[in-house]
């Protein structure tokens, strides 16, 4: 994981359909990098992950590995 201090303005963020409050996580892909940003602060640095890291995370979500966090 790394942090991108300058998020390009042309990034097309995806947000969960269940995000009603606006306080959500935005996800975008730029080349071989998956970017995770904060919808409350779009100018804030985004975290970057490789596609492999992102796939491993999604697999863990689907398996319920993070169900006890929230």
C-alpha positions as CSV (number, residue, x, y, z in Angstrom):
1,X,0.0,0.0,0.0
2,X,1.1,3.5,-0.7
3,X,-0.4,7.0,-0.4
4,X,-1.0,9.2,-3.3
5,X,-0.7,12.8,-2.3
6,X,-2.2,14.2,-5.5
7,X,-5.3,12.5,-6.7
8,X,-6.0,13.4,-10.4
9,X,-9.2,15.4,-10.9
10,X,-10.4,13.0,-13.7
11,X,-10.6,10.0,-11.5
12,X,-14.1,8.4,-11.6
13,X,-14.9,7.2,-8.1
14,X,-17.3,4.4,-7.4
15,X,-19.3,4.4,-4.1
16,X,-21.5,1.8,-2.7
17,X,-25.2,1.9,-3.5
18,X,-25.8,1.8,0.2
19,X,-24.0,5.1,0.8
20,X,-26.8,7.4,1.9
21,X,-25.0,9.7,4.3
22,X,-22.2,10.8,1.9
23,X,-19.6,9.6,4.5
24,X,-18.3,6.7,2.4
25,X,-15.3,5.1,0.9
26,X,-14.6,5.8,-2.8
27,X,-12.8,3.3,-5.0
28,X,-11.3,3.9,-8.4
29,X,-8.9,2.2,-10.8
30,X,-6.0,3.9,-12.5
31,X,-4.0,1.5,-14.6
32,X,-2.7,-1.3,-12.4
33,X,-3.5,0.6,-9.2
34,X,-6.7,0.6,-7.1
35,X,-7.2,3.8,-5.2
36,X,-9.3,4.2,-2.0
37,X,-10.4,7.7,-1.0
38,X,-12.7,9.4,1.5
39,X,-15.9,10.9,0.0
40,X,-16.0,13.4,2.9
41,X,-12.6,14.9,1.8
42,X,-12.1,14.3,-1.9
43,X,-8.9,16.4,-1.8
44,X,-7.3,14.2,0.8
45,X,-4.6,11.7,-0.2
46,X,-5.8,8.4,-1.5
47,X,-4.4,5.0,-0.5
48,X,-3.2,2.9,-3.4
49,X,-3.1,-0.9,-3.7
50,X,-2.1,-3.3,-6.4
51,X,-4.8,-5.2,-8.2
52,X,-3.6,-8.4,-6.4
53,X,-3.9,-6.8,-3.0
54,X,-7.4,-5.5,-3.9
55,X,-8.5,-9.0,-5.1
56,X,-7.3,-10.6,-1.8
57,X,-9.2,-8.0,0.2
58,X,-12.4,-8.6,-1.8
59,X,-12.0,-12.3,-1.3
60,X,-11.7,-11.8,2.4
61,X,-14.8,-9.6,2.4
62,X,-16.8,-12.3,0.6
63,X,-15.6,-14.9,3.1
64,X,-16.7,-12.7,6.1
65,X,-13.2,-12.1,7.4
66,X,-14.1,-8.5,8.3
67,X,-17.7,-8.9,9.6
68,X,-16.8,-8.2,13.2
69,X,-15.1,-4.9,12.6
70,X,-18.2,-2.7,12.2
